[in-house]
Amino acid sequence: MKIDILTLFPEMFTGFLNESIIKRAIEKGSVNVNICNFRDYTLDPHGKVDDTPFGGGNGMVLMCQPIFDAVEALKTEDSLVIMMTPDGVKYEQEKAYELANNKHLIILCGHYEGFDERIRSIVDLEISIGDYVLTGGEIPAMVVSDSVIRLLDGVIARESHLNESFNDNLLDYETYTKPRDFRGMLVPDVLLSGDHKKIQDFREKSRYNRTKERRSDLLR
């Protein structure tokens, strides 16, 4: 997979791309992530990419020309263009699986007062990571990229994410490690029994009970 992320602040992605699972996925060739500063595509001699909104109002609006030209330079027949925006569809695990089946994602990171409305005409999908406001689309782009990259073949063991939170609309089961007794808090005996059927049953029950207690909306 290839992911192109269009942003005004490419330095924000340095740590994201150079640590942990994302770094290893890039090194293995499972994904190619390109951070593109769409300021490089502006025709303005001063590097301008935003302007005041027609009709008045606070803030600056990202202009069409630099973003249109950047997307058109990167787009292929396999591309899916994504805009990170508060009024997009709410991002969920099911969508991460869908995106992981694509060959090429182009992710637009907004800033300031957002995008000129006409930019939506070149976008295939608008995504929001939640009902709150951030200073820009960079962190949401990292969220989407991380959730997709970890699903790609060879990045992590497939068994590691089959029972994760939100698969089958359930949260993950409770987990423990050594020591068995920590300040009087004991690991459930069933996990030490060696009986794989009982352990599996315990974990499935744990997933359901935890979801019912903490996120009953998922069960609906």
C-alpha positions in Angstrom: 0.0 0.0 0.0 1.0 3.6 -0.6 -0.3 6.5 1.6 0.3 10.1 0.6 -0.5 12.6 3.3 -1.0 16.2 2.2 -0.2 18.7 5.0 1.2 22.1 5.8 3.2 20.7 8.7 5.2 17.7 7.5 7.5 17.8 10.6 4.6 16.6 12.7 4.9 13.1 11.2 8.6 12.6 12.1 8.0 10.6 15.3 4.9 8.8 13.9 6.9 7.4 11.0 10.1 6.6 12.8 8.9 4.6 15.8 7.4 1.2 16.6 5.1 -0.8 14.3 4.8 1.9 11.7 8.6 2.2 11.3 8.9 -1.6 10.9 6.0 -1.8 8.4 7.8 0.8 6.2 11.1 -1.0 6.5 9.5 -4.3 5.5 8.0 -2.7 2.5 4.4 -3.4 3.6 3.6 0.3 3.2 5.1 3.4 1.6 4.2 6.6 3.4 4.9 9.9 1.6 4.4 13.2 3.5 3.7 16.0 1.0 3.7 19.7 1.8 1.0 21.1 -0.5 2.6 24.5 -0.1 5.1 23.1 -2.7 2.3 23.2 -5.2 1.2 26.8 -4.8 1.6 29.1 -7.7 1.8 32.1 -5.4 5.3 33.6 -5.4 5.2 34.0 -1.6 4.0 30.4 -0.9 0.5 31.4 0.0 -2.0 28.6 0.3 -4.9 30.3 2.2 -7.0 33.5 2.1 -9.8 35.2 3.8 -13.3 33.8 3.4 -15.8 35.4 1.0 -18.6 36.9 3.0 -16.4 37.7 6.0 -15.7 35.9 9.1 -12.7 34.8 11.3 -9.7 32.8 10.2 -8.3 31.7 6.8 -9.5 29.2 4.3 -7.3 26.8 2.4 -7.3 27.6 -1.3 -8.3 25.3 -4.2 -5.3 25.6 -6.5 -2.5 24.1 -4.3 -4.6 21.2 -3.2 -6.1 20.5 -6.6 -2.7 20.5 -8.2 -1.2 18.3 -5.4 -3.9 15.7 -5.6 -3.8 15.6 -9.4 0.0 15.1 -9.3 -0.3 12.2 -7.0 -3.6 10.5 -8.0 -3.7 7.3 -10.0 -6.6 5.0 -11.0 -6.1 3.1 -7.7 -6.3 6.2 -5.5 -8.8 6.9 -2.8 -8.8 10.6 -1.7 -9.8 11.2 1.9 -10.5 14.5 3.6 -10.1 14.7 7.4 -12.9 16.9 8.5 -15.2 17.3 11.5 -18.3 16.8 9.4 -17.1 13.5 7.8 -18.4 10.1 8.6 -17.4 8.9 12.1 -14.4 6.6 11.8 -14.8 3.1 13.1 -12.9 -0.2 12.9 -15.0 -1.5 10.0 -13.9 1.4 7.9 -10.2 0.7 8.8 -10.7 -2.8 7.3 -12.2 -1.3 4.2 -9.4 1.2 3.7 -6.8 -1.6 4.2 -8.0 -3.2 1.0 -7.0 -0.1 -1.0 -3.7 0.2 -2.9 -3.3 4.0 -2.6 -4.7 6.4 -0.1 -4.3 10.2 -0.4 -5.2 11.9 2.9 -5.9 15.7 3.1 -5.1 17.4 6.4 -7.0 20.6 6.9 -6.0 23.6 9.0 -7.1 27.1 10.0 -10.9 27.4 9.1 -10.8 24.5 6.8 -11.0 23.8 3.1 -12.6 25.8 0.3 -15.9 24.0 -0.3 -15.0 23.2 -3.9 -12.1 20.9 -2.8 -14.8 18.4 -1.8 -15.3 17.8 -5.5 -12.1 15.9 -5.7 -12.6 13.9 -2.5 -13.9 10.3 -2.4 -14.4 10.0 1.4 -14.7 12.5 4.3 -13.7 11.2 7.7 -14.1 12.5 11.3 -12.3 10.7 14.2 -14.8 12.1 16.7 -17.1 14.9 17.8 -14.5 17.4 18.9 -12.3 20.0 17.3 -8.5 19.8 16.8 -6.1 22.4 15.4 -5.6 20.5 12.2 -6.0 17.2 10.4 -2.5 15.9 11.0 -3.3 13.9 14.2 -6.5 12.4 12.6 -4.5 11.5 9.5 -2.0 9.6 11.8 -5.0 7.9 13.5 -6.4 6.6 10.2 -2.9 5.7 8.9 -2.0 3.8 12.0 -5.3 1.9 12.2 -4.9 0.8 8.5 -1.2 0.0 8.4 -1.4 -2.4 11.3 -4.0 -4.4 9.4 -1.8 -4.9 6.3 -0.4 -8.4 5.7 2.8 -9.1 7.5 2.7 -6.0 9.8 1.4 -7.9 12.8 0.2 -11.5 13.2 -3.3 -11.8 11.9 -4.3 -13.6 15.1 -3.3 -10.5 17.1 -6.1 -8.3 15.8 -8.9 -10.9 15.2 -10.2 -10.5 18.8 -9.3 -6.9 19.3 -11.7 -4.2 20.5 -14.6 -3.4 18.0 -14.2 -6.6 16.0 -17.7 -8.2 16.1 -18.9 -5.1 17.9 -17.2 -6.3 21.1 -14.4 -4.8 23.2 -11.2 -6.9 23.9 -11.1 -9.4 26.7 -9.2 -8.7 29.9 -5.5 -9.7 30.0 -2.9 -10.4 32.6 0.8 -11.1 33.0 3.3 -12.0 35.8 3.2 -11.9 38.7 0.2 -14.1 39.5 -0.4 -12.2 42.7 0.1 -8.4 42.8 -0.9 -6.7 46.0 -3.5 -9.3 46.6 -5.0 -9.0 43.1 -5.0 -12.5 41.6 -5.0 -13.7 38.0 -8.2 -15.7 37.4 -7.5 -19.4 37.9 -8.9 -20.4 34.5 -6.0 -18.6 32.8 -3.6 -20.8 34.6 -5.5 -24.0 34.0 -4.0 -25.0 30.7 -7.5 -25.8 29.4 -7.7 -24.0 26.1 -11.4 -24.5 25.7 -12.1 -23.0 29.1 -9.7 -20.1 28.5 -11.4 -19.4 25.2 -14.9 -19.4 26.8 -13.6 -17.1 29.6 -12.3 -14.7 27.1 -15.4 -14.6 25.0 -17.5 -14.0 28.1 -15.1 -11.3 29.2 -15.5 -9.6 25.8 -19.3 -9.6 26.1 -19.5 -8.5 29.7 -16.9 -5.7 29.2 -18.8 -4.4 26.2 -22.2 -4.6 28.0 -20.7 -2.7 31.0 -18.7 0.0 29.2 -20.1 0.3 25.7 -23.6 -1.2 25.6 -24.3 0.9 22.5 -22.1 -1.5 20.5 -24.3 -4.4 21.4 -27.2 -2.7 19.7 
